[in-house]
Amino acid sequence: MDQTSVTTGLKLVKWMFNPHHLGNCDQEVKKEFIIFAAVVYDRIWNMRNKKFHEDLRVNSNFILKMVIAAIKEFQEASVLPTNNLTHIEERSTPLTFMPTPFSGGIRILIDAAFKNGETTAGIVAKDNFDRILLIATSIFAAHSSLETELQALDVGLLQCTTRNWHNVFFSLDLKEMVSSIAHHRSFSWCLSHIAFKVISFLISWCLSHIAFKVISFLISCSGKMVWIPKMMNS
């Protein structure tokens, strides 16, 4: 997967979510296929990111096994009695990407991959009934994983402001941000143009009861002051 170019990857995603062979199928079949594709991508990317942070490569055979397992699970779920569906969808433990309960608003799930000075960010928005409201991608230049996280957060906030979404729970990997704040690290480049955009969004939303808290830090960066936000569960 690391060797897949951005262009090829986007073509693959486009094919998965809008395959030509489903052109004559009804909407329910298309909907089921899109849900299945989203689950497969989520599992593959979670595993890919986990291995990436551990500095390990993902074996292609392992990814194939994950896809086969997801297909098997999808096929088994499709033949279950309807009265069991509610029980199956309930989870006894919180989801790994949402450690605290949240209801009555919109969940924004963001993930981004950074390589060779370029970042691709993916955004999925869901309502309180777990229905998908938005699937979007964005490609932009970045010089580090920290800049990638800031840019991805900025893209997510922009999607919310353009749609006037206020009661929102953000879920994204901020490992580099948290680490930078914890160690007060300095960088040879300045992120103020991104960081101040993010902060301005957040400040303008403070009266809208957004479902997360923001802790702002000032650190020195090449003689300039840079805001670095840290996300915490409310």
Contacts in CASP RR format, 6 or more apart in sequence:
PFRMAT RR
TARGET T0000
AUTHOR 0000-0000-0000
METHOD contacts of the structure
MODEL  1
MDQTSVTTGLKLVKWMFNPHHLGNCDQEVKKEFIIFAAVVYDRIWNMRNK
KFHEDLRVNSNFILKMVIAAIKEFQEASVLPTNNLTHIEERSTPLTFMPT
PFSGGIRILIDAAFKNGETTAGIVAKDNFDRILLIATSIFAAHSSLETEL
QALDVGLLQCTTRNWHNVFFSLDLKEMVSSIAHHRSFSWCLSHIAFKVIS
FLISWCLSHIAFKVISFLISCSGKMVWIPKMMNS
1 44 0 8 1.000
1 48 0 8 1.000
1 58 0 8 1.000
1 60 0 8 1.000
1 63 0 8 1.000
2 57 0 8 1.000
2 58 0 8 1.000
2 115 0 8 1.000
4 12 0 8 1.000
6 118 0 8 1.000
6 120 0 8 1.000
6 139 0 8 1.000
10 120 0 8 1.000
10 137 0 8 1.000
13 41 0 8 1.000
13 137 0 8 1.000
16 37 0 8 1.000
16 40 0 8 1.000
16 41 0 8 1.000
17 34 0 8 1.000
17 37 0 8 1.000
17 135 0 8 1.000
19 33 0 8 1.000
22 29 0 8 1.000
22 30 0 8 1.000
22 33 0 8 1.000
23 30 0 8 1.000
25 33 0 8 1.000
32 78 0 8 1.000
36 70 0 8 1.000
36 71 0 8 1.000
36 74 0 8 1.000
38 124 0 8 1.000
38 132 0 8 1.000
38 135 0 8 1.000
39 70 0 8 1.000
39 74 0 8 1.000
40 66 0 8 1.000
40 67 0 8 1.000
40 70 0 8 1.000
43 66 0 8 1.000
43 70 0 8 1.000
44 63 0 8 1.000
44 66 0 8 1.000
44 67 0 8 1.000
45 111 0 8 1.000
45 113 0 8 1.000
47 58 0 8 1.000
47 62 0 8 1.000
47 63 0 8 1.000
47 66 0 8 1.000
48 58 0 8 1.000
49 111 0 8 1.000
49 113 0 8 1.000
49 173 0 8 1.000
51 57 0 8 1.000
51 58 0 8 1.000
53 175 0 8 1.000
77 88 0 8 1.000
80 88 0 8 1.000
94 100 0 8 1.000
94 101 0 8 1.000
97 109 0 8 1.000
97 171 0 8 1.000
98 107 0 8 1.000
98 169 0 8 1.000
98 171 0 8 1.000
99 233 0 8 1.000
100 233 0 8 1.000
100 234 0 8 1.000
102 169 0 8 1.000
102 211 0 8 1.000
103 128 0 8 1.000
104 128 0 8 1.000
104 167 0 8 1.000
105 127 0 8 1.000
105 128 0 8 1.000
105 167 0 8 1.000
105 168 0 8 1.000
105 169 0 8 1.000
105 211 0 8 1.000
106 125 0 8 1.000
106 126 0 8 1.000
106 127 0 8 1.000
106 128 0 8 1.000
106 133 0 8 1.000
106 160 0 8 1.000
106 165 0 8 1.000
106 167 0 8 1.000
106 168 0 8 1.000
106 169 0 8 1.000
107 125 0 8 1.000
107 126 0 8 1.000
107 127 0 8 1.000
107 168 0 8 1.000
107 169 0 8 1.000
107 171 0 8 1.000
108 123 0 8 1.000
108 124 0 8 1.000
108 125 0 8 1.000
108 156 0 8 1.000
108 159 0 8 1.000
108 160 0 8 1.000
108 168 0 8 1.000
108 169 0 8 1.000
108 170 0 8 1.000
108 171 0 8 1.000
108 172 0 8 1.000
109 123 0 8 1.000
109 124 0 8 1.000
109 125 0 8 1.000
109 126 0 8 1.000
109 171 0 8 1.000
109 172 0 8 1.000
110 121 0 8 1.000
110 122 0 8 1.000
110 123 0 8 1.000
110 152 0 8 1.000
110 153 0 8 1.000
110 155 0 8 1.000
110 156 0 8 1.000
110 170 0 8 1.000
110 171 0 8 1.000
110 172 0 8 1.000
111 121 0 8 1.000
111 122 0 8 1.000
111 152 0 8 1.000
111 172 0 8 1.000
111 173 0 8 1.000
112 119 0 8 1.000
112 120 0 8 1.000
112 121 0 8 1.000
112 122 0 8 1.000
112 148 0 8 1.000
112 149 0 8 1.000
112 151 0 8 1.000
112 152 0 8 1.000
112 172 0 8 1.000
112 173 0 8 1.000
113 119 0 8 1.000
113 120 0 8 1.000
114 142 0 8 1.000
114 144 0 8 1.000
114 145 0 8 1.000
114 148 0 8 1.000
117 141 0 8 1.000
117 142 0 8 1.000
117 143 0 8 1.000
118 139 0 8 1.000
118 140 0 8 1.000
118 141 0 8 1.000
118 142 0 8 1.000
119 139 0 8 1.000
119 140 0 8 1.000
119 141 0 8 1.000
119 142 0 8 1.000
119 147 0 8 1.000
119 148 0 8 1.000
119 151 0 8 1.000
119 152 0 8 1.000
120 137 0 8 1.000
120 138 0 8 1.000
120 139 0 8 1.000
121 137 0 8 1.000
121 138 0 8 1.000
121 139 0 8 1.000
121 140 0 8 1.000
121 148 0 8 1.000
121 151 0 8 1.000
121 152 0 8 1.000
121 155 0 8 1.000
122 136 0 8 1.000
122 137 0 8 1.000
122 138 0 8 1.000
122 152 0 8 1.000
123 134 0 8 1.000
123 135 0 8 1.000
123 136 0 8 1.000
123 137 0 8 1.000
123 138 0 8 1.000
123 155 0 8 1.000
123 156 0 8 1.000
123 159 0 8 1.000
124 132 0 8 1.000
124 134 0 8 1.000
124 135 0 8 1.000
125 132 0 8 1.000
125 133 0 8 1.000
125 134 0 8 1.000
125 135 0 8 1.000
125 159 0 8 1.000
125 165 0 8 1.000
126 132 0 8 1.000
126 133 0 8 1.000
127 133 0 8 1.000
134 159 0 8 1.000
134 163 0 8 1.000
136 159 0 8 1.000
138 152 0 8 1.000
138 155 0 8 1.000
140 151 0 8 1.000
140 155 0 8 1.000
142 148 0 8 1.000
142 151 0 8 1.000
143 189 0 8 1.000
144 176 0 8 1.000
144 187 0 8 1.000
144 189 0 8 1.000
145 175 0 8 1.000
145 176 0 8 1.000
146 176 0 8 1.000
146 177 0 8 1.000
146 180 0 8 1.000
146 187 0 8 1.000
146 191 0 8 1.000
147 189 0 8 1.000
147 191 0 8 1.000
147 194 0 8 1.000
148 176 0 8 1.000
149 172 0 8 1.000
149 173 0 8 1.000
149 174 0 8 1.000
149 175 0 8 1.000
149 176 0 8 1.000
149 177 0 8 1.000
150 177 0 8 1.000
150 191 0 8 1.000
150 194 0 8 1.000
150 195 0 8 1.000
150 198 0 8 1.000
151 194 0 8 1.000
152 172 0 8 1.000
153 170 0 8 1.000
153 172 0 8 1.000
153 174 0 8 1.000
153 198 0 8 1.000
153 229 0 8 1.000
153 231 0 8 1.000
154 194 0 8 1.000
154 197 0 8 1.000
154 198 0 8 1.000
154 201 0 8 1.000
156 170 0 8 1.000
157 198 0 8 1.000
157 201 0 8 1.000
157 202 0 8 1.000
158 201 0 8 1.000
159 165 0 8 1.000
160 166 0 8 1.000
160 168 0 8 1.000
161 201 0 8 1.000
166 205 0 8 1.000
166 208 0 8 1.000
166 209 0 8 1.000
166 210 0 8 1.000
167 208 0 8 1.000
167 209 0 8 1.000
167 210 0 8 1.000
167 211 0 8 1.000
168 210 0 8 1.000
168 211 0 8 1.000
169 211 0 8 1.000
169 212 0 8 1.000
170 212 0 8 1.000
170 231 0 8 1.000
172 231 0 8 1.000
174 230 0 8 1.000
174 231 0 8 1.000
177 228 0 8 1.000
177 229 0 8 1.000
177 230 0 8 1.000
177 231 0 8 1.000
178 230 0 8 1.000
179 185 0 8 1.000
180 219 0 8 1.000
180 228 0 8 1.000
181 215 0 8 1.000
181 217 0 8 1.000
181 219 0 8 1.000
181 228 0 8 1.000
181 230 0 8 1.000
184 217 0 8 1.000
184 219 0 8 1.000
185 219 0 8 1.000
186 219 0 8 1.000
186 220 0 8 1.000
186 221 0 8 1.000
186 222 0 8 1.000
187 221 0 8 1.000
187 222 0 8 1.000
188 222 0 8 1.000
189 221 0 8 1.000
189 222 0 8 1.000
190 221 0 8 1.000
190 222 0 8 1.000
190 224 0 8 1.000
190 226 0 8 1.000
191 221 0 8 1.000
191 226 0 8 1.000
191 228 0 8 1.000
192 221 0 8 1.000
192 224 0 8 1.000
192 225 0 8 1.000
192 226 0 8 1.000
192 227 0 8 1.000
195 226 0 8 1.000
195 227 0 8 1.000
195 228 0 8 1.000
195 229 0 8 1.000
196 227 0 8 1.000
198 227 0 8 1.000
198 229 0 8 1.000
199 214 0 8 1.000
199 216 0 8 1.000
199 227 0 8 1.000
199 229 0 8 1.000
202 210 0 8 1.000
202 214 0 8 1.000
202 229 0 8 1.000
211 234 0 8 1.000
212 231 0 8 1.000
212 232 0 8 1.000
212 233 0 8 1.000
212 234 0 8 1.000
213 231 0 8 1.000
213 232 0 8 1.000
213 233 0 8 1.000
213 234 0 8 1.000
214 229 0 8 1.000
214 230 0 8 1.000
214 231 0 8 1.000
214 232 0 8 1.000
215 229 0 8 1.000
215 230 0 8 1.000
215 232 0 8 1.000
216 227 0 8 1.000
216 228 0 8 1.000
216 229 0 8 1.000
216 230 0 8 1.000
217 227 0 8 1.000
217 228 0 8 1.000
217 230 0 8 1.000
218 225 0 8 1.000
218 226 0 8 1.000
218 227 0 8 1.000
219 225 0 8 1.000
219 226 0 8 1.000
219 228 0 8 1.000
220 226 0 8 1.000
END
